[in-house]
Amino acid sequence: MSAADRREVVAFAGRFAAAFARPAGRTDYRAWWRSVAAMMTDDAAADFMGTDPSQVPYTKVTGPISLIGGGDDEAYWLQRVKVPTDAGVYVLQVQLVTPGLSDRLLISGIEAP
């Protein structure tokens, strides 16, 4: 995996983590869900469908986001990304662009602290 690919995966995980975070104040569930579900695999979206955004434990990313193992220790089509938040460190599973599997980066799993 190239350095540019690693940066792209980390940036994507950051965008997802920011979108998934508990919103300040009231939010429209449908708008929140559309924004996060669009970045998830079908299976991940099914797992998290019905999540109440006001119950997401974290409100913001609090530090640098990084690939676990430098991005070289996982299957090439899946990378694990560490995301520090104000509710602990989450691990996002990012499915990479892979012919026959996905034409864009997608979140395939969320591991809570």
C-alpha distance (Angstrom), angle and dihedral (degrees) to the residues before:
residue distance angle dihedral
M1 . . .
S2 3.79 . .
A3 3.80 124.5 .
A4 3.83 88.7 -111.5
D5 3.82 90.7 53.1
R6 3.81 90.3 49.8
R7 3.81 91.1 50.9
E8 3.81 90.3 49.2
V9 3.82 92.1 51.6
V10 3.82 92.1 48.1
A11 3.83 91.9 47.8
F12 3.82 91.5 48.6
A13 3.81 91.5 49.6
G14 3.80 88.7 50.9
R15 3.80 92.2 51.9
F16 3.78 91.2 49.3
A17 3.81 93.8 46.2
A18 3.80 91.0 50.8
A19 3.82 91.7 48.6
F20 3.83 93.0 46.7
A21 3.83 94.5 48.7
R22 3.80 118.9 111.1
P23 3.80 105.1 -88.1
A24 3.79 121.1 -124.9
G25 3.79 110.1 -110.0
R26 3.78 123.9 -14.3
T27 3.74 120.4 -15.9
D28 3.75 134.9 -175.9
Y29 3.81 106.7 -109.1
R30 3.79 93.5 -148.8
A31 3.81 93.7 52.6
W32 3.82 92.0 46.0
W33 3.80 92.1 47.1
R34 3.81 93.5 47.8
S35 3.80 90.4 53.7
V36 3.82 95.5 49.6
A37 3.82 99.3 35.3
A38 3.81 90.2 54.6
M39 3.81 87.8 64.2
M40 3.83 96.1 47.9
T41 3.78 135.7 82.2
D42 3.79 114.7 -110.3
D43 3.81 90.2 -105.5
A44 3.81 93.6 50.4
A45 3.81 91.1 46.6
A46 3.81 89.5 52.0
D47 3.81 90.1 50.2
F48 3.81 93.2 52.0
M49 3.82 100.4 34.0
G50 3.77 109.3 126.1
T51 3.81 94.1 28.3
D52 3.79 108.6 150.6
P53 3.81 106.2 -131.3
S54 3.81 90.1 -147.8
Q55 3.82 88.0 61.9
V56 3.81 97.6 53.5
P57 3.82 102.1 119.5
Y58 3.80 98.1 -137.0
T59 3.80 131.6 58.4
K60 3.80 101.8 -171.1
V61 3.77 147.4 7.8
T62 3.79 107.9 -103.2
G63 3.78 106.3 -169.9
P64 3.77 147.8 6.1
I65 3.79 117.3 -39.4
S66 3.79 115.5 -135.4
L67 3.77 142.6 179.0
I68 3.77 113.9 -109.0
G69 3.77 109.6 -118.8
G70 3.78 91.5 6.9
G71 3.79 91.0 -76.8
D72 3.79 95.5 -77.7
D73 3.82 101.1 90.2
E74 3.82 99.4 65.8
A75 3.78 131.7 70.5
Y76 3.78 107.5 -75.2
W77 3.82 92.6 -115.9
L78 3.82 93.6 54.1
Q79 3.80 130.5 48.4
R80 3.80 128.6 -178.1
V81 3.78 116.6 -139.1
K82 3.81 126.8 -164.2
V83 3.82 114.1 -138.9
P84 3.82 118.4 -174.9
T85 3.80 112.9 -149.2
D86 3.78 137.4 172.2
A87 3.83 87.1 -96.1
G88 3.81 97.7 49.1
V89 3.78 136.9 -78.1
Y90 3.80 116.3 -41.2
V91 3.79 123.2 -164.2
L92 3.79 116.8 -144.4
Q93 3.78 121.0 -161.2
V94 3.79 108.8 -142.8
Q95 3.78 119.1 -161.6
L96 3.78 108.6 -148.1
V97 3.78 129.0 -139.2
T98 3.80 102.4 -79.7
P99 3.82 126.1 167.8
G100 3.78 109.7 -110.3
L101 3.80 92.1 13.9
S102 3.79 110.4 54.7
D103 3.80 138.7 -10.8
R104 3.84 93.2 -156.2
L105 3.78 141.5 27.3
L106 3.81 113.0 -79.0
I107 3.79 136.8 177.6
S108 3.79 108.7 -115.3
G109 3.79 98.2 176.0
I110 3.80 145.5 5.7
E111 3.80 120.6 -148.2
A112 3.80 112.4 -162.8
P113 3.82 120.8 -148.2
